[in-house]
Amino acid sequence: MGKEKEYWTTEINPHEKGLHLGLKEVWAKRFLMWMFIKRDITVQFKQTIFGMGWYFMSPIFSTIIYIVVFGRIANIPTDDVPQPVFYLSGICLWEYFSTVLTSVATTFQANSSLYGKVYFPRLVTPFSVAASKLFRFTIQLSTFVIVYLFFAFFKGVHLVPNCYLLLFPVIVISLAALAVGVGLVITSLTTKYRDLSNVFATLVSLWMYATPIVYPLSYVTNPTLRQVMQLNPLTAMIETFKYGAYGAGTFSWEGLAYSVGCSVALLIIGILLFNRKQRYFIDTI
């Protein structure tokens, strides 16, 4: 009896040296990413008291704190926009960005047991994080919409969205790309040097105050400081959303193009670094 010939449906080979993003593999395993998305959403509500309600309450509590500290004590203006509307518009975007960033930044550590048991495109996990966090973002954004409509229709405040609000999908995609890109860089560096995670956590906290969330960009009158703030990719994204939602803020096509370009560049850098580090991840961890 002759030896039967073996046939393989899937063949796993090491990537060739050079620039390799691996996005084709991620697309081929999109069903797996969908499973990770459902898992992440389900886990968020297991063994919780408030459940989905916390996503409504969290931005409200943050808004109250900002009103007291920055609105009443520091007396920082909000471009003649009601303080709850102004703060919520920045909080929703920042919460999505920061939650994706912090989750992706621990991708290697959080999935170490899974990575060591079975092979699949590792980029599936950080991409699924960015997608699953959209569920939380949608709930928090609905809180902003409710407060926005309350002031517009019941308080008589002149809040009129304009055509620039159509750029909202571009803003969200850019936020996700920036968060995933920076998160991949952080998780690649902290795999070997664990103490760097503390440094990055501090820098992320400071990043919020370098972004016009609790104050408008118009409040920064120093030309040098204003130029430095505009180097922050988040600045144009936040200001564009505010400008489109209620006409206050600063909008610039050049600024938005710069932010989108930085997001794409950092995403590519993060993927390349992540793909390079994942080869030695199991040995390092």
Secondary structure, DSSP 8 states (H G I E B T S, - for coil): --------S-------SS----HHHHHHTHHHHHHHHHHHHHHHTTT-SSTTHHHHHHHHHHHHHHIIIIIIIS----TTS-HHHHHHHHHHHHHHHHHHHHHHTTHHHHTHHHHTT----TTHHHHHHHHHHHHHHHHHHHHHHHHHHIIIIIS-------GGGGGHHHHHHHHHHHHHHHHHHHHHHHTT-TTHHHHHHHHHHHHHHTSTTSS-GGG---HHHHHHHHTSHHHHHHHHHHHHHHS-S---HHHHHHHHHHHHHHHHHHHHHHHHHHTTHHHH-
